[in-house]
Amino acid sequence: MAKVRSPNYPLVDLAGALVMARKLYDKDGRNKVSKSALASHLGHESLSGPALGKIGALRAYGLVEGTGDENRITGDAITALMAPEDSLDRVEALRRMALQPSLFREIAKNFPTPPSDENLRYWLAKRGYSPDGAAKAAKTYLATITLATLHEKGYPHSPTPMEDEMMQAPEPSRPIQRRAETSEQSPLKPGVRQEIIALDEGDVTITFPVNLSAESFGDLEDHLKLFIRRMQRRANARILGFDEGQDQH
């Protein structure tokens, strides 16, 4: 039986790729070097399969650019290696590199938050990955996205796009005042209730009839789950730098 071949993905996680990029930088800085020199700097005597796999991973994350005999590490690689650990420049560089592989961008679009290992392996298997390939790809992605989001969450000074929106939101008292005014101007109809959920960014208001049937409650639950899922994707897209119009349904 022919061996099932999984679609391409980086052979190492971002942390491992950064270790390799450090070796290249220590040897040649930002000088242009041949592919053979890249292999040598990474500890290989020739352009063997393992050497090409490492170089491919560096390219996949955007740590190395160029072709032929004109390869060098990228500006993002320099930032990740040289900038202060918790600087905003490094945080953003890590985020860009983590989502550089096309597979990882697809995973991030489909999972608003990092999925469990089991869930991601199943998702990958449905897309043609062998069990072994799915396990390795899932491990690589989860380690990579953890590295990127760990530094992003730990940065206390410069806000992410989502945090910037939150800071620009009205003060909590303002939505409450508007809500009171609205209630006075538009009283609820008989048999209708209104639940108001206070969030940091503002209030979420749900208006519904009090005599919902069990079937209608089920329909409402399904719609709310779908709504929350879509909003999570949009929020995740803004954090990761995607266009909201790219949401997948």
TAGI-V741988 format. One line per field, one symbol per residue. phi: phi as a letter, one per 40 degrees, with the letter a starting at -180 (. if undefined). burial: I if it has 9 or more other C-alpha atoms within 8 Angstrom, else O. Layout:
phi=???
burial=???
This chain:
phi=.cccbcdcadcbcccccccccccccccbfbccbccccdccccgbcaccdccccccccccdcgcbbhbfcbbacccccccccbcddbccdcdcccccccbccdccccccccbdbdccdcccccccccbgccdcccccccccccccccccccccccccbcccdccccccccccdccdccccccccccbcccdgbbbbbbcbccicbbbbaccbcccccccccdcccccccccccccccccccgccdccdbb
burial=OOOOOIOOOIIIIIIOIIOIIIIIIOOIOOOIIIIOOIIIIIOIOOIOOOIIIIIIIIIIIIIIIOOOOIIIIIOIIIIIOOIOOIIOOIIIIIIOIIIIIOOIIOOIIOIIOOOOIOOIIIOIIOOOIIOOIIIOIIIIIIIIIOIIIOIIOOIOOOOOOIOIOIOOOOOIOOIIOOOOOIIOOOOOOOOIIOOOOOOOOIIOOOOOOOOOOOOOIOOOOOOOOOOOIIOIIIIIIIIOOOOOOOIOO
